[in-house]
Amino acid sequence: MTDPRLFAHRGFAGEAPENTVAAAEWVAGDVDPTTAAVSPRRRADWIEVDVVPTADGDVVVFHDADLSGRDGRGLTDATGLVWETDTATVTDAEVLDSGETVPLLVDVLDAIPPDVGVNVELKNPGRRDLRPDEKLAGDALAERTAVWRPFVERVLAVTEGFGHDLLFSSFCEGALAAVRELSSLPVAPLVSESVADGLAIAREHDAAAIHPPIDAVRGTPFFDAERFGGSWDGDSSDPLGVAHAEGRAVNVWTVETWYEADRLAAAGVDGIVADYSAVLRE
């Protein structure tokens, strides 16, 4: 059994207000975001955060397109598309009635110790017409890379000067292509539909890792054969070996229980992306 790295999904979103400075401090093992008590439990190896632009071009840490969240779930006390809203309004929006507000990426990075890695998910460059979960080529890839390039440039500028290990992930190939065009930093395609396409994107951009969902991992009770049975690039016997043979890590999302984490570790995954810090037992 491997000892997977622990990625705090949105800053352990099951324990702290997601994608906030308080979540970053909780991941660091500093304080409990609800009681201000010192955290006694395992610190994450990595924190995963989502980034989108404001109307002013600033990079904020936020997951959804609308400030109210997907389907108006009340993620914040504000409404409107993030990239059509000025920075002051976005960063004044309260997250999940927690007292925490939507932060700038720079403020989250300031709260994360340099020995904790940062997985920056490039969520949206500021438009609705994205092409996620799709392997592109030729003019289509060039056009999508151009769409992402200005935002990626801003994100890279924010991360400069920080000492964290960085990993850039996205469901959109254009985002990863822009990172590789502008820097030598590692990237990882996020997979939701086809692992074969994810592996092809990983090869195209020399990705350090691939991030499949939990039900794409063969050899576990969670494997969805109907959905993913033929999607590991034709290799049905050792799907993790396809990525590992090419020198890529496999980090799996989103893991909710210790049992899921145990089974994934036994299967040989390299990273567990989780909402809760206790999924990996000491």
N, C-alpha and C positions, 0 to 999 in steps of 0.2 A: 504494500500500500504506500502511495506517495504521501507527502506532506504538502498539500496545496497551499499556495499563497491565498490570503484572505483579502478580498476587495470589498470595501464598504460601499454598497450601492447607494448612491446619492447621499453618502455619509451615514450609513446604517439607518435607512429611512423608517424602519420599524421601531427605532428607539429615539430618534431625534427629528426635529423638523427638517425635512429633506432639503438638500442643496443650500444650506445656510451656514453662516459662520459658527453657530452653536453646534451644528452637525460636524463641522471640521474639527472643532475642539473636542468633541466627544470621541471621534475617531482617533484622535491623538492620545486618548486615554487621560485627558486632563480633568474635565468636570462633567458631571451628569447635567444634561441640559434642562432637566425639570427640577432638580433639588440643589444644584450647585455643589453636590458632594463629589469628592475625588473618585474617579472611576477605578474599580478594583479589577476589571476584567481585561481580557486580551485586547491589545491594540491592533488595528488593521495594518497589514503590510502595504496596502494601497487604498486610496480613496477614489471612487468614481464620481465625477461631477459632469453635469450637462451644461453646455454654453450656447447662448443665443445673443444676437445684438439688440440694442435698443434703437429707437429712431435717431438718437444722437450718435450712433456708431460705437457706443461703449459695449464691452463684453460683460454680460451678467450670467450668473449661475442659476439656470432655470430649466425645467424639463419640457413644459408644454408650450404650444404656440400662443394660447390665450392666458392672460393672467389669472383668470378664474379656474383654469385647469380644463382637462378634457371633459366635455359634456357638462360644463358648468359645475364641477364638483366642489367648488369653494376652496381651491388651493390657496388663493389669497383673497383679501378683501377688496381687490380691484378687478376691473375687467378691461378687455381690449387686447389686441395682438401686441406682443412684446415689442416687435420691431417697428410698430407704428406708434409707440408710446415713448415719451421723453424719459430720459434717464432718471430724473428726479422723481417722477411718478412711479416708475418701476421699482426703484430702490426704497420707496416709501411704503410699498405694498407689504402687508403683514402676511406671513406664511402660516397657514393652519392654526390661526388664533394663538400663536406661540409667543408673541412678542418679538420674534425674529422677523427681519425683512429680507427681501430679495437682495442678495449681495452682488457687488462687482467681483469678477474673477480675482482681481488683485487682492481683495480683502480676504477671500477664502484661502488663497495661496499663503498669505501672511500668517494665517492661523494654523497651517499644517507644518509640523516639524520636517526638516529637510531629509530625514531618513525614512519618511513615509512617501511612497511613490504616488503620483497623481495621474490617473487615467481620465483624460479630458475627452468626453464624448461630444463631437461636433454635431449638434442636434439640428440646427437650422441656420442658414446664412441670412435669413430675412425675407423669405418668400414661400409661397404655397406650392409652387410647381416643382417639387422635388422628384427624384427618381430613385427611391430606396430599393434595396433588395434586388438589384439588377446589375448584371455584368455588362459593361458598356465597351465600345471600341470605336476607333476612328474619330469622325467628326462629333459623334454623340458624346464620347468621353472628353474631347477637347472643350466642347461647349459647356458641359457640366463642371469641368475643372475651372473654367473661367467664371462660372457662377459663384463658386465657392472661394476663389482666390482672395478677393478683398477681405472677407471675413476671417479667413485663415491667417492672413497677414496680421490682422489686428490681434488675434488670439496668440500667435507666436510672439508678437511684440510684448504682450502682457507677461508671458512666461519667462522672458529674458531676465536674467539676474537672479532667478531663484535656483536653489540647488537641488531641487527634487528630481528623481528619475521621472521621466514623462513618457506616456503612451497615449497616442491619439487614436480614438476609435470612432466609427460611424457606420450607419446603415447605407450611406451614400458613397459610391466609389469616387465621385468627383471630389468629395472632401478629402479622402485619403490621397488622391492624386495631387491635390494642391499642397498638402503637407509635404509630400515627397519631392515636389517640384521646388519648394521654398526652403527645405531644411533636410537634415539627415536624421531627424528624430523618428523613432519607431512608430509604426501604425498597426492597426488591427481591424479587419472588417468584422462588423457585427452581422450575424446571420439570423434571419427569421423564417425564411422559406427554403432556400436551397444551400446546403453545405457545399455542394459542388461549385456553385457560383462563388461562394465565399472563399473557397480554396483557390479558384481561378483569380479572384481579385487579389488574394494574398500573394500569389506568384507574380502577378503583373506589377505589384508595387513593393515587392520584397518585404512583406509584412513580418513583424516579429511574432505575431500571434493571430489566432482566429478566435472569435467569441460566439459560439453557438448557444442556443437555448438548451435548457436542461433536458427537454424531451427529444433532442437530437443525438444523445449519447447512447450508442448501442452498448449492450452489456449491463444495463441498469434497469430497474423496474419501471423507470419513467420513460423509456424509449417508445416513441410513437412510430411504429413500423409503417403504418399507412401514410403518414406524413413525410417521414424521413428515411424510409427503408432503402430507397435507391439514390439518396442524395450525397453519399460520401464518396463521390468521384469513382463509383463503381467498385469500391473495395468494401465488401460486406463482412469480412472476417475480422478486420482490425482497423476500424475507422480512425481511432486516435493515432494509430501508427502512420497514417497518411500524412497528417500534419507534423508529427514528431520526426518522421524520416526526412522531412524537408527543413527541420530545424525550427519549427514554429511551436509556440506554447498554445495550449488549449485552455481558455478561461471561460467557465460556464455561468450563464445567468438564467434566471434569478433564483437563488437557492434560499429556501425558507426554513428548513428544519435540519437538525443534526443528522437525522437518518438519511436525508437526501445527500448531505455533505459526505457522510461515511461511504455511501454507495458510489458516489462520483470519485472520491479519493481511491477507492478500491479499483475503479475502472481505469485510473491513471491520469486524471485531469491535472492540469498544472495550477489552476486558479479557480477559486469559488467566489462568485459575485453575489453578495448576500445583503439582506435587509437587517440581519440580526448578528451581533458579534459572537453569540454563543454557538453558532452552527458548527464550528470546528472545535471539537472537544480537545482539551489539553491532554 
